[in-house]
Amino acid sequence: MSMYKELLKTSLRALESDHASQGVVTEASLLRELAVRRRRLTSRSHDPDGAVATSRIACEIDYDITLMMLCRLQHVPFDPERFTRPLVERRRLEEALGDAGVDLGETA
């Protein structure tokens, strides 16, 4: 079992619970979050101590969770179990959202 998938599933459950207690999540708010997370994901920096690698994983999880929440809102099927290859699944979901008419703008 992939540790990334497990982290993703646990984080998704926690965030969904948090969002449920806060009220309605909108497409616009998720698109803003996705854009911010994409910028963090694509920023590069050098860190010889490995903190960047840990931070990168956190950024990937943040992005993927937001992407799945947007999929849920748009009724685009997703499954955290498919994240055995995160880059492939991320691209597939971005394309599926685009096909559903969601403009990801700079995020894709």
Stockholm file with secondary structure:
# STOCKHOLM 1.0

chainA/1-108         MSMYKELLKTSLRALESDHASQGVVTEASLLRELAVRRRRLTSRSHDPDGAVATSRIACEIDYDITLMMLCRLQHVPFDPERFTRPLVERRRLEEALGDAGVDLGETA
#=GR chainA/1-108 SS CCHHHHHHHHHHHHHHHHHHHHCCCCHHHHHHHHHHHHHHHHCCCCCTTSHHHHHHHHHHHHHHHHHHHHHHHTTCCCCGGGTTSHHHHHHHHHHHHHHTTCCCGGGC
#=GC SS_cons         CCHHHHHHHHHHHHHHHHHHHHCCCCHHHHHHHHHHHHHHHHCCCCCTTSHHHHHHHHHHHHHHHHHHHHHHHTTCCCCGGGTTSHHHHHHHHHHHHHHTTCCCGGGC
//
